[in-house]
Each structure stands twice: as C-alpha cells, then as structure tokens.
C-alpha cells in the first residue's frame, strides 16, 4: 500500500499534527506501507533536511491560509499513484486542493485534529464568521466527499457536530498515539537535573507543551500558588515554546501570586532532557480550555506519570475510566481541586495511579495500535466505534467532590 499525507508544514515548532504523523510512520512501515508526506515547506529548511520522513517539500506556502500554487499540479501528476491520501487538518489550502484533484479518483481521508471544536467558535467569534463562510463554500464539501473523516476519540467526534450547519460526513475514530517513551535508568533524570539543577530533590508538577492561551498555564500558576504551602519541596516546571509576550505575561503572573522562585521555565525540550523532565515529575498537569488529544498527556502516561487534566482535554473519559489521572474543570478552582486531591492522596492511591498510567498508555495510545486501526479504516474493516472502549464500563463522574 502507498499512503500519502498532505500537511501544511512539518515544522515541529508550530505544534499540530506533525508529531503524531512522525510516530505513526514506523508502525505503518512495519506493516509494509510506503508513506510519503507532501508539505508546503522550503526543501532547505532544517526540519525538512533532517526529517526521517519521506518528504516532498513543494516550497514555502503563502499566508495563514498556506496557499501553495505547486500543490494542485503536483497532486494531478502524482496523486493517482497512492492507494489513499490523508489530509492533515482543516481551514487551509491543502484540503481544498485535495477536494479539487482527488474527489472520485483517489480515496481521501480528512484528519480534523480538533479543528471543529466549538471552543474556537465561542473564543474567537469573528474568526468563526470567516470560517463559517469558508465552511459553506468549501470545507463542508471536502468533508462530505471524503471517504471518511477521522477523529482521535469519541469526545472529539461528539463536539465536532456542534460547530457548523449542514455537517454531514462519514465519521471514523482513528485514535491517536505515540511510541513507547524510553525507560529511565537514571540517566534521563540526571540529564534534566544537570540542565536545571534547581529541580534536584523537588516534587515536580510538570506542564509540557506549547505555551498558548488555550493551554491554561495561567490557571495552573494561580492554582499552584494556592497549594504551594502544602510542601516547600513542590516545584512547578513549565516546559515548552511560546511567544515572548505570553511568556512575559505568565512570568508577571507568577510574580504577583508570589511563586516566581518556585517556577522553572525550561523552553522547548527534546531528547534526554525532555524525557528526563517526564521521569522526574511527580505528576503532569494540563488544565487546557481545549485539547483535541494531548500528546504530552499520553507521553506522561507512558512514563508512568499520573495526569491532572481538565475535562476539555478530549481523552479525559479514557483517562478517568482507567484510573490514570484526575479530571476537573478548566478553571482555577478546578485545577486547584485536582492538585489538592493528588497532594492529599495516600501512598497507596498514588501508587495505584502510577501503575494505571502505563497500562492506559499500552491499551489505548501506543502508536502500533493506532497504525493497525488506521489500516483497518482504510481497508474497510473498521466501523465508527471507539477502538478501546467496546469492553469498557461507563466513565466515572468527574464532578468536584
């Protein structure tokens, strides 16, 4: 089988679907699938030259719409060589290009990556009006004519139905995941502590991800300030890239609430320092206002770290059902409740959650399982049901105690 992914950019600094695509490559290759990626990047860009993917870089795209005049001619010349095409994301030129060229000729699938979540409608009403016009003109047709529209989990699928009128498509839950994180024999933690010696011997609450207003970093800082007096060894580590303006705003917030000396800002981490941060953490926290999946959440589980997340992280039902974390609302109070519940838990309860975390990862989010699920969908062997929940009981309530 030959599979083509179409994506605006493979630059990892922009976040988005590229990390999941990278993790999915090897499970597909192991099953005999040839995977190519076409993108609107400069062929000389370091993230293109150094990528392990088979990348066809068409040159830089233009503007936030990522218009690329070379994409349609390339698809007309090469698209029919593929057994299936996956469009990564919405609201950009590549989905329209695929609709124009591939409709009725090559099976194509649209991976929405949370871009139909109604949170964006409420948070950015003016942008939503622009998207509504684009939806009515183009995007709804791209979804309607797709062989299937792919979602990472059932929560995303449910929420996608609430944003735009005349929503009609064939829905499939493809899941999402990542490779098993590396185990730590002590060297990974040592690499992290060597880079950030102030973290040595601390009880680390870890945020890892892009620093963006939707991630709830402000909630985490305020909530951490409320619980910091529980133990002077508690330390908040905020790891990830972000705009200087937002970073400065959050640093000022930490100053105002009196915890600036107990917050470590690492910037973007990779390699041993990244995995050392996860393994050094006591608990991972993501109080996001909107999170389609949360790769960092899953990476924490794979490292055996329990997660404190909001009920706006779309995989919250799975996390809660597996007993691998605590789910609360995306508010300062909700985030504080999650932290206090973790800090008040006895040793046996914490141990159970630590044991549940890697089991949840292996059952639901390991990239090999995701690769199998995707092939089942493409080859017509999968229905729309969530892949890991057919034998699950009802999810637990996540109401505040």
VENTA-V452609 format. One record per pair of residues at least 24 apart in sequence whose C-alpha atoms are under 10 Angstrom apart, sorted by the first residue. I is the first residue (numbers start at 1). GAP is how many residues later the second one is. Records with the same first field share a line. If there is no record, write none. Layout:
# VENTA-V452609
I: GAP ; GAP
This chain:
# VENTA-V452609
1: 27 ; 28 ; 30 ; 31 ; 32 ; 33 ; 34 ; 81 ; 82 ; 83 ; 374
2: 30 ; 31 ; 32 ; 33 ; 34 ; 79 ; 80 ; 81 ; 82 ; 83
3: 25 ; 30 ; 31 ; 32 ; 33 ; 34 ; 78 ; 79 ; 80 ; 81 ; 82 ; 83 ; 105 ; 375
4: 30 ; 31 ; 32 ; 33 ; 34 ; 50 ; 75 ; 77 ; 78 ; 79 ; 80 ; 81 ; 82 ; 83 ; 104
5: 30 ; 31 ; 32 ; 33 ; 34 ; 50 ; 79 ; 80 ; 81 ; 82 ; 83 ; 103 ; 104 ; 105 ; 106
6: 30 ; 31 ; 32 ; 33 ; 34 ; 50 ; 65 ; 69 ; 79 ; 80 ; 81 ; 82 ; 83 ; 88 ; 89 ; 91 ; 92 ; 104
7: 30 ; 31 ; 32 ; 33 ; 34 ; 59 ; 79 ; 80 ; 81 ; 82 ; 83 ; 85 ; 86 ; 87 ; 88
8: 30 ; 31 ; 32 ; 33 ; 52 ; 53 ; 56 ; 57 ; 58 ; 59 ; 60 ; 79 ; 80 ; 81 ; 82 ; 84 ; 85 ; 86 ; 87
9: 28 ; 29 ; 30 ; 31 ; 32 ; 33 ; 38 ; 39 ; 48 ; 51 ; 52 ; 57 ; 79
10: 27 ; 28 ; 29 ; 30 ; 31 ; 35 ; 37 ; 38 ; 41 ; 43 ; 45 ; 47
11: 28 ; 30 ; 34 ; 35 ; 36 ; 37 ; 40
12: 35
13: 34 ; 197 ; 227 ; 228 ; 229 ; 255
14: 196 ; 227 ; 228
15: 194 ; 195 ; 226
16: 72 ; 73 ; 97 ; 98 ; 194 ; 279
17: 71 ; 72 ; 94 ; 95 ; 96 ; 159 ; 278
18: 70
19: 158 ; 159 ; 276
20: 156 ; 157 ; 158 ; 159 ; 275 ; 347 ; 350
21: 32 ; 67 ; 155 ; 156 ; 157 ; 346
22: 29 ; 30 ; 31 ; 156 ; 157 ; 345
23: 153 ; 154 ; 155 ; 156 ; 157 ; 343 ; 344 ; 345 ; 347 ; 348
24: 152 ; 153 ; 154 ; 155 ; 342 ; 343 ; 344 ; 345 ; 346 ; 347 ; 348 ; 350
25: 27 ; 28 ; 29 ; 342 ; 343 ; 346
26: 27 ; 153 ; 341 ; 342 ; 345
27: 152 ; 339 ; 340 ; 341 ; 342 ; 343 ; 344 ; 345
28: 339 ; 340 ; 342 ; 343 ; 344 ; 346 ; 347
29: 342
30: 338 ; 341
31: 337 ; 340 ; 341 ; 344
33: 342
34: 48
35: 47 ; 50
36: 46 ; 49
37: 48 ; 49
38: 33 ; 36 ; 37 ; 56
39: 29 ; 32 ; 55
40: 26 ; 27 ; 28 ; 29 ; 30 ; 31 ; 54
41: 25 ; 27
61: 32
62: 31
63: 29
64: 27 ; 28 ; 29
65: 25 ; 26 ; 27 ; 28 ; 29
66: 25 ; 26 ; 27 ; 28
67: 25 ; 26 ; 27 ; 29 ; 30
68: 24 ; 25 ; 26 ; 29
69: 24 ; 28
71: 26 ; 27 ; 30
72: 24 ; 25 ; 26 ; 27 ; 28 ; 29 ; 30
73: 24 ; 28
74: 27
75: 25 ; 26 ; 27
76: 24 ; 25 ; 26
77: 24
79: 26 ; 27
80: 25 ; 26 ; 27
81: 25
82: 24 ; 25 ; 26
83: 24 ; 25 ; 295 ; 296
84: 24 ; 25 ; 63 ; 294 ; 295
85: 24 ; 25 ; 61 ; 62 ; 293
86: 24 ; 25 ; 60 ; 62 ; 63 ; 64 ; 292
87: 24 ; 25 ; 55 ; 59 ; 62 ; 63
88: 24 ; 25 ; 62
89: 24 ; 25 ; 26 ; 27
90: 24 ; 25 ; 26 ; 45 ; 49 ; 52 ; 53
91: 24 ; 25 ; 40 ; 43 ; 44 ; 47 ; 48
92: 42 ; 47
93: 46
95: 43 ; 44 ; 46 ; 47 ; 48
96: 42 ; 43 ; 45 ; 46
97: 45
98: 44 ; 48
99: 39 ; 40 ; 42 ; 43 ; 44 ; 45 ; 46 ; 47
100: 42
102: 43 ; 44
103: 39 ; 42 ; 43 ; 44
104: 41 ; 42 ; 43
106: 40 ; 41
107: 38 ; 39 ; 40 ; 41 ; 271
108: 34 ; 35 ; 37 ; 38 ; 39 ; 40 ; 41 ; 270
109: 33 ; 34 ; 36 ; 37 ; 38 ; 39 ; 40 ; 41 ; 61 ; 63 ; 268 ; 269
110: 32 ; 33 ; 34 ; 35 ; 36 ; 37 ; 38 ; 39 ; 40 ; 41 ; 61
111: 32 ; 37 ; 38 ; 39 ; 40 ; 41 ; 61 ; 62 ; 63
112: 31 ; 37 ; 38 ; 39 ; 40 ; 44 ; 45 ; 48 ; 180
113: 37 ; 38 ; 39 ; 43 ; 63 ; 178 ; 179 ; 180
114: 37 ; 38 ; 39 ; 41 ; 42 ; 43 ; 45 ; 46 ; 176 ; 177 ; 178 ; 179 ; 200
115: 41 ; 45 ; 48 ; 176 ; 177
116: 40 ; 41 ; 43 ; 44 ; 45 ; 46 ; 47 ; 48 ; 176
117: 38 ; 39 ; 40 ; 41 ; 42 ; 43 ; 44 ; 45 ; 46 ; 47 ; 173 ; 174 ; 175 ; 197
118: 41 ; 42 ; 43 ; 44 ; 45 ; 46 ; 172
119: 40 ; 43 ; 44 ; 95 ; 170 ; 171 ; 172 ; 193
120: 43 ; 94 ; 169 ; 170
121: 41 ; 42 ; 43
122: 41
123: 91 ; 166
128: 35 ; 36
131: 33
132: 31 ; 32 ; 33
135: 29 ; 30 ; 31 ; 32
136: 28 ; 29 ; 30 ; 31
140: 24 ; 25 ; 26 ; 27 ; 28 ; 29
141: 25 ; 26 ; 27 ; 28
142: 27
143: 24 ; 25 ; 26 ; 27 ; 28
144: 24 ; 25 ; 26
145: 24 ; 25
146: 24 ; 25
147: 24 ; 25 ; 230 ; 231
148: 24 ; 25 ; 229 ; 230 ; 236
149: 24 ; 25
150: 24 ; 25 ; 224 ; 227 ; 234
151: 24 ; 25 ; 141 ; 142 ; 233 ; 235
152: 24 ; 25 ; 140 ; 141 ; 162 ; 163 ; 218 ; 234
153: 139 ; 140 ; 161 ; 162 ; 163 ; 164 ; 165 ; 232 ; 233 ; 234 ; 235
154: 160 ; 161 ; 163 ; 164 ; 230 ; 231 ; 232 ; 233 ; 235
155: 137 ; 138 ; 157 ; 158 ; 159 ; 160 ; 161 ; 162 ; 163 ; 231
156: 135 ; 136 ; 137 ; 156 ; 157 ; 158 ; 159
157: 157 ; 227
158: 156
159: 133 ; 155
170: 214
171: 212 ; 213 ; 214
172: 202 ; 205 ; 210 ; 211 ; 212 ; 213 ; 214 ; 215
173: 200 ; 201 ; 204 ; 209 ; 210 ; 211 ; 212 ; 213 ; 214
174: 195 ; 196 ; 197 ; 198 ; 199 ; 200 ; 201 ; 202 ; 203 ; 208 ; 209 ; 210 ; 211 ; 212 ; 213
175: 118 ; 140 ; 189 ; 190 ; 191 ; 192 ; 194 ; 195 ; 196 ; 198 ; 199 ; 211 ; 212 ; 213
176: 117 ; 118 ; 119 ; 122 ; 188 ; 189 ; 190 ; 191 ; 193 ; 194 ; 195 ; 197 ; 198
177: 116 ; 117 ; 118 ; 121 ; 122 ; 184 ; 185 ; 187 ; 188 ; 189 ; 190 ; 191 ; 192 ; 193 ; 194
178: 117 ; 118 ; 120 ; 121 ; 124 ; 183 ; 187 ; 188 ; 189 ; 190 ; 191 ; 192
179: 119 ; 120 ; 123 ; 182 ; 183 ; 186 ; 187 ; 188 ; 189
180: 118 ; 119 ; 121 ; 122 ; 123 ; 178 ; 181 ; 182 ; 185 ; 186 ; 187 ; 188
181: 94 ; 97 ; 98 ; 117 ; 118 ; 119 ; 120 ; 121 ; 122 ; 123 ; 185
182: 89 ; 90 ; 93 ; 94 ; 97 ; 117 ; 120 ; 121
183: 92 ; 93 ; 96 ; 119 ; 120 ; 121
184: 88 ; 91 ; 92 ; 94 ; 95 ; 96 ; 119
186: 90 ; 93 ; 94
187: 85 ; 86 ; 88 ; 89
188: 83 ; 84 ; 85 ; 86 ; 87 ; 88 ; 89 ; 90 ; 91 ; 92
189: 83 ; 84 ; 85 ; 86 ; 87 ; 88 ; 89 ; 90 ; 91 ; 92
190: 82 ; 83 ; 86 ; 87 ; 90
191: 80 ; 81 ; 82 ; 83 ; 84 ; 85 ; 86
192: 74 ; 77 ; 79 ; 80 ; 81 ; 82 ; 83 ; 84 ; 85 ; 86 ; 87 ; 88
193: 80 ; 83 ; 84 ; 87
194: 79
195: 71 ; 78
196: 68 ; 69 ; 70 ; 77 ; 81
198: 37 ; 63 ; 64 ; 65 ; 66
199: 34 ; 35 ; 36 ; 37 ; 38 ; 63 ; 64 ; 65 ; 78 ; 81 ; 82
200: 33 ; 80
201: 32 ; 33 ; 34 ; 79
202: 29 ; 30 ; 31 ; 32 ; 33 ; 34 ; 60 ; 78 ; 79 ; 80
203: 28 ; 29 ; 30 ; 31 ; 32 ; 33 ; 77 ; 78 ; 79 ; 80
204: 29 ; 30 ; 31 ; 32 ; 33 ; 59 ; 60 ; 73 ; 74 ; 75 ; 76 ; 77 ; 78 ; 79 ; 80
205: 29 ; 30 ; 31 ; 32 ; 33 ; 58 ; 73 ; 75 ; 76 ; 77 ; 78 ; 79 ; 80 ; 102 ; 103 ; 134
206: 29 ; 30 ; 31 ; 32 ; 33 ; 58 ; 71 ; 72 ; 74 ; 75 ; 76 ; 77 ; 78 ; 79 ; 80 ; 94 ; 99 ; 101 ; 102
207: 29 ; 30 ; 31 ; 32 ; 33 ; 58 ; 70 ; 71 ; 74 ; 76 ; 77 ; 78 ; 79 ; 80 ; 89 ; 90
208: 29 ; 30 ; 31 ; 32 ; 33 ; 58 ; 59 ; 60 ; 61 ; 66 ; 69 ; 70 ; 76 ; 77 ; 78 ; 87 ; 88 ; 89 ; 91 ; 92
209: 29 ; 30 ; 31 ; 32 ; 33 ; 58 ; 59 ; 60 ; 77 ; 85 ; 86 ; 87 ; 88
210: 28 ; 29 ; 30 ; 31 ; 32 ; 33 ; 57 ; 58 ; 86
211: 27 ; 28 ; 29 ; 30 ; 31 ; 32 ; 33 ; 35 ; 36 ; 39 ; 56 ; 57
212: 28 ; 29 ; 30 ; 31 ; 34 ; 35 ; 76
213: 29 ; 33 ; 37 ; 75 ; 76 ; 77
214: 73 ; 74 ; 75 ; 76 ; 77 ; 116
215: 71 ; 72 ; 73 ; 74 ; 75 ; 76 ; 95 ; 97 ; 98 ; 115
216: 69 ; 70 ; 71 ; 72 ; 73 ; 74 ; 94 ; 114 ; 115 ; 116 ; 119
217: 29 ; 30 ; 33 ; 68 ; 69 ; 70 ; 71
218: 28 ; 31 ; 32 ; 33 ; 35 ; 36 ; 69 ; 113 ; 114
219: 67 ; 68 ; 69 ; 70 ; 111 ; 112 ; 113 ; 114 ; 115 ; 116 ; 117
220: 65 ; 66 ; 67 ; 68 ; 110 ; 111 ; 112 ; 113 ; 114 ; 115 ; 116 ; 119
221: 29 ; 30 ; 32 ; 33 ; 34 ; 36 ; 37 ; 38 ; 39 ; 42 ; 111 ; 114 ; 115
222: 31 ; 32 ; 34 ; 35 ; 36 ; 37 ; 109 ; 110 ; 111 ; 113 ; 114
223: 34 ; 108 ; 109 ; 110 ; 111 ; 112 ; 113 ; 114 ; 115 ; 116 ; 117
224: 30 ; 33 ; 35 ; 38 ; 39 ; 108 ; 111 ; 112 ; 115 ; 116
225: 29 ; 31 ; 32 ; 33 ; 34 ; 35 ; 37 ; 111
226: 31 ; 32 ; 33 ; 106 ; 107 ; 110 ; 113 ; 114
227: 109 ; 110 ; 112 ; 113 ; 116
228: 30 ; 31 ; 34 ; 111
230: 110 ; 113 ; 114
231: 112
232: 30
233: 29
234: 28 ; 29 ; 48 ; 109
235: 24 ; 26 ; 27 ; 28 ; 29 ; 46 ; 47
236: 24 ; 25 ; 26 ; 27 ; 28 ; 29 ; 45 ; 48 ; 49
237: 25 ; 26 ; 27 ; 28 ; 29 ; 40 ; 44 ; 47
238: 25 ; 26 ; 27 ; 28 ; 29 ; 30 ; 47
239: 25 ; 26 ; 27 ; 28 ; 29 ; 30 ; 35 ; 38
240: 25 ; 26 ; 27 ; 28 ; 29 ; 30 ; 34
241: 24 ; 25 ; 26 ; 27 ; 28
242: 25 ; 26
275: 24 ; 25 ; 28
276: 27
278: 24 ; 25 ; 26 ; 27
279: 24 ; 25 ; 26
280: 25
281: 24 ; 25
282: 24 ; 25 ; 60 ; 68 ; 72
283: 24 ; 25 ; 42 ; 56 ; 59 ; 60 ; 67 ; 71
284: 24 ; 25 ; 41
285: 24 ; 25 ; 40 ; 41 ; 50 ; 53 ; 54
286: 24 ; 26 ; 27 ; 41 ; 44 ; 49
287: 24 ; 25 ; 26 ; 40 ; 41 ; 42 ; 43 ; 44 ; 45 ; 47 ; 48 ; 51
288: 24 ; 25 ; 26 ; 41 ; 42 ; 43 ; 47
289: 24 ; 40 ; 41 ; 42
290: 24 ; 40
291: 24 ; 25
295: 70
297: 28 ; 64
298: 59 ; 60 ; 62 ; 63 ; 64 ; 66 ; 67 ; 68
299: 58 ; 59 ; 62 ; 66 ; 67
300: 57 ; 58 ; 61
301: 24 ; 52 ; 53 ; 54 ; 55 ; 56 ; 57 ; 58 ; 59 ; 60 ; 61 ; 64
302: 55 ; 56 ; 57 ; 58 ; 59 ; 60 ; 63 ; 64
303: 51 ; 54 ; 55 ; 58
304: 49 ; 50 ; 51 ; 52 ; 53 ; 54 ; 55 ; 56 ; 57
305: 45 ; 48 ; 49 ; 50 ; 51 ; 52 ; 53
306: 36 ; 44 ; 45 ; 46 ; 47 ; 48 ; 49 ; 50 ; 51 ; 52
307: 31 ; 35 ; 46 ; 47 ; 50
308: 27 ; 29 ; 30 ; 31 ; 33 ; 34
309: 25 ; 26 ; 29 ; 30
310: 24 ; 25 ; 28 ; 88
311: 87 ; 88
316: 79 ; 82
317: 77 ; 78 ; 79 ; 80 ; 81
318: 42 ; 46 ; 70 ; 71 ; 74 ; 77 ; 78
319: 37 ; 38 ; 41 ; 42 ; 45 ; 76 ; 77
320: 40 ; 75 ; 76 ; 77 ; 78
321: 39 ; 68 ; 71 ; 72 ; 73 ; 74 ; 75 ; 76
322: 31 ; 34 ; 35 ; 37 ; 38 ; 39 ; 41 ; 70 ; 73 ; 74
323: 29 ; 30 ; 31 ; 32 ; 33 ; 34 ; 36 ; 37 ; 73
324: 26 ; 28 ; 29 ; 30 ; 31 ; 32 ; 33 ; 34 ; 35 ; 36 ; 37
325: 25 ; 28 ; 29 ; 31 ; 32
326: 27 ; 72
327: 69 ; 70 ; 71 ; 72 ; 73
328: 70 ; 71 ; 72 ; 73
329: 69 ; 70 ; 71
333: 67
334: 65 ; 66
337: 63 ; 64
338: 62
341: 60
363: 24 ; 25
364: 24 ; 25
